[in-house]
Amino acid sequence: MKFLIFVLFALACLLAVSNAQKKKCDRICTQQIQPCCATNNRGRTYRRFSNSCYLAIANCQTNNSYKRVDLSRCQRYLNPNPK
């Protein structure tokens, strides 16, 4: 019986430590459209975000892999032949 209690206690501690180490990327962003452009992979990949809040969430989830750049870069690389 004591062994079972010990095992349950150890599992509870392990879960508590695991949850404490998880990154909290929860954030509430407005739906205001203020497009921003960001790049990762040494400037080879571009991504457009609705606003800087969504960029911040993406950086939290990817360990700051996106760097904000001028919006014209996304327009140039994501839509190279606009009609």
C-alpha positions in Angstrom: 0.0 0.0 0.0 2.8 2.4 0.9 4.5 1.6 -2.4 1.4 2.4 -4.4 1.1 5.8 -2.6 4.7 6.5 -3.3 4.3 5.7 -7.0 1.2 7.9 -7.3 3.0 10.7 -5.5 6.0 10.4 -7.8 3.8 10.4 -10.9 2.0 13.5 -9.6 5.3 15.3 -9.1 6.5 14.3 -12.5 3.4 15.7 -14.1 3.7 18.9 -12.1 7.3 19.5 -13.3 6.4 18.6 -16.9 3.5 21.1 -16.9 5.7 23.8 -15.4 8.2 23.4 -18.1 5.7 23.8 -21.0 5.8 27.2 -22.7 2.8 29.3 -22.2 2.0 30.7 -25.6 -1.7 31.4 -24.8 -2.5 35.0 -25.8 -5.6 36.7 -26.9 -5.2 38.7 -30.1 -7.6 41.2 -31.6 -9.0 40.7 -35.0 -7.7 44.0 -36.2 -6.0 43.6 -39.5 -2.6 45.2 -39.6 -0.6 42.8 -41.7 3.0 42.2 -41.0 5.6 40.1 -42.7 8.2 37.8 -41.2 10.9 35.5 -42.4 12.7 32.5 -41.1 15.3 30.0 -42.5 17.8 32.8 -43.2 15.4 34.8 -45.2 14.3 32.0 -47.5 10.8 31.6 -46.2 8.3 34.4 -45.8 5.0 34.4 -43.9 2.3 37.0 -43.6 0.5 37.5 -40.2 -2.8 39.3 -39.6 -1.1 41.5 -37.0 2.0 41.5 -34.8 0.1 39.6 -32.0 -0.2 36.5 -34.2 3.5 36.9 -35.1 4.3 36.9 -31.3 2.3 33.7 -30.8 4.2 32.1 -33.7 7.5 33.1 -32.2 6.5 31.7 -28.9 5.6 28.4 -30.4 8.7 28.1 -32.6 11.3 29.6 -30.2 11.5 33.0 -32.0 12.2 31.6 -35.5 10.4 34.5 -37.2 11.9 37.9 -37.7 9.8 40.8 -38.8 10.6 42.3 -42.2 9.1 45.0 -44.4 5.6 44.1 -45.6 6.7 44.6 -49.2 8.8 41.4 -49.0 5.8 39.3 -48.4 4.0 41.0 -51.2 6.9 40.3 -53.5 7.6 36.7 -52.5 4.2 35.4 -51.6 2.4 37.0 -54.6 5.1 37.4 -57.3 2.7 37.8 -60.3 -0.3 39.7 -59.1 -3.1 40.0 -61.6 
